[in-house]
Amino acid sequence: MVDSSTHIERSTVIDGKTIIESTTERVRCSGENNDHPLVYYTIPEEGFVVCGYCDLVFVRKENP
């Protein structure tokens, strides 16, 4: 279960990787099927984070 406290805007698959856009800098991940421990990440302002367990990629959605 991927969750960023209901701040996920959308997810996209590019080159086999799931990219998840978030409106917040803090996200949490427990896998797409709740198959690993719950972990928290902070997305840098100009970058992304990759879950160390399941390789999901989290990016911060640009503000208009």
Summary of the structure (lengths in Angstrom):
residues: 64
radius of gyration: 10.7
end to end distance: 28.1
largest distance: 34.5
contacts: 171
relative contact order: 0.27
helix: 0%
strand: 47%
